[in-house]
Amino acid sequence: MATRTLVVLSAAIEAATGAACIAVPDFVARMLLGTDLSAGGIAVARLAGIALLCLGLACWPGGGDATQSAIRALFTYNLLAAFYLGYLRVGGGFVSYLLWPACVLHAVLAILLARPAYEEVSAAKG
């Protein structure tokens, strides 16, 4: 898969998730974590949604290839998200329909972005 396509896919997923967190945070939490949110949780989920939407927009490639910053940001986000979602399921006691699929999706995106992220770092050093 071409790096640009991969970045577009990852950025689109994050922007869509961000928009969903802004619009219906309680539904997203119920589907992802299997729990409802308190009033404070809804506020934090909407703020996180704003951040995800901004991440997706900031990483969206312009006319050419994806930037080094976008690749590194999406790689780091997907890697950490996969670890944290896995922890929530295994160690956090959360159970829902979408938790494992979300964990796997982020892990796959992190694996696919690892090579372009590493190549960018290697090229900068050399």
C-alpha positions in Angstrom: 0.0 0.0 0.0 1.4 3.4 -0.9 2.4 5.6 1.9 0.1 8.4 0.8 -2.9 6.1 0.6 -2.1 4.8 4.1 -1.8 8.3 5.5 -5.1 9.3 3.9 -6.8 6.2 5.3 -5.4 6.7 8.8 -6.2 10.4 8.8 -9.8 9.8 7.6 -10.4 7.3 10.3 -9.2 9.7 13.0 -11.1 12.6 11.6 -14.3 10.5 11.4 -13.8 9.2 14.9 -13.2 12.7 16.1 -16.4 13.9 14.5 -18.3 11.1 16.1 -16.9 11.9 19.5 -18.0 15.5 19.1 -21.5 14.6 17.9 -22.4 11.6 20.0 -19.7 10.9 22.6 -21.9 8.7 24.8 -22.6 6.4 21.8 -18.9 6.1 20.9 -18.0 5.3 24.5 -20.8 2.6 24.7 -19.7 1.0 21.4 -15.9 1.2 22.1 -15.8 0.7 25.9 -19.2 -0.8 26.7 -20.0 2.0 29.2 -21.8 5.3 29.5 -20.1 8.6 30.2 -20.8 11.0 33.0 -21.3 14.7 32.2 -17.5 15.3 32.7 -16.7 12.3 30.6 -18.9 13.7 27.8 -17.0 17.0 28.0 -13.6 15.2 27.9 -14.7 12.9 25.0 -15.8 16.0 23.0 -12.4 17.6 23.6 -10.7 14.4 22.6 -12.9 14.4 19.5 -11.8 17.9 18.6 -8.1 16.7 19.0 -8.7 13.6 16.8 -10.5 15.7 14.1 -7.6 18.2 14.1 -5.0 15.3 13.9 -6.8 13.9 10.9 -7.0 17.3 9.2 -3.4 18.2 10.0 -2.1 14.8 8.7 -4.2 14.9 5.5 -1.7 15.0 2.6 -1.8 18.1 0.4 -1.2 17.8 -3.4 1.9 15.6 -3.1 3.1 12.9 -0.8 2.5 12.8 3.0 4.9 14.8 5.1 7.4 13.3 7.5 5.6 14.9 10.4 2.2 13.4 9.4 3.7 9.9 9.0 5.5 10.1 12.4 2.4 11.5 14.1 0.0 8.9 12.7 2.5 6.1 13.4 3.0 7.2 17.1 -0.8 7.7 17.6 -1.7 4.3 16.1 1.0 2.5 18.1 0.0 4.0 21.4 -3.7 3.7 20.7 -3.3 0.0 19.9 -1.4 -0.6 23.2 -3.9 1.4 25.3 -7.0 -0.2 23.7 -5.4 -3.6 24.3 -4.7 -2.7 27.9 -8.2 -1.5 28.4 -9.5 -4.9 27.3 -7.0 -7.1 29.0 -6.1 -5.1 32.2 -8.9 -2.5 32.4 -11.8 -4.8 32.4 -13.7 -3.1 29.5 -15.8 -5.3 27.3 -17.5 -4.2 24.1 -18.2 -5.1 20.5 -15.6 -2.7 19.0 -12.7 -2.7 21.5 -10.7 -5.6 20.0 -11.4 -4.6 16.4 -10.3 -1.0 17.2 -7.2 -2.3 18.9 -6.4 -4.5 15.9 -7.1 -1.7 13.4 -4.7 0.6 15.2 -2.1 -2.1 15.5 -2.3 -2.9 11.7 -2.0 0.8 10.8 1.0 1.2 13.2 2.7 -1.8 11.6 2.0 -0.5 8.1 3.3 3.0 9.0 6.4 1.7 10.8 8.4 1.3 7.7 7.7 4.7 6.2 8.3 6.3 9.6 11.6 4.4 10.0 12.7 5.3 6.4 12.0 9.0 7.1 14.1 8.9 10.3 16.9 7.0 8.5 16.9 9.4 5.6 17.1 12.4 7.9 20.1 10.9 9.7 22.0 9.9 6.5 
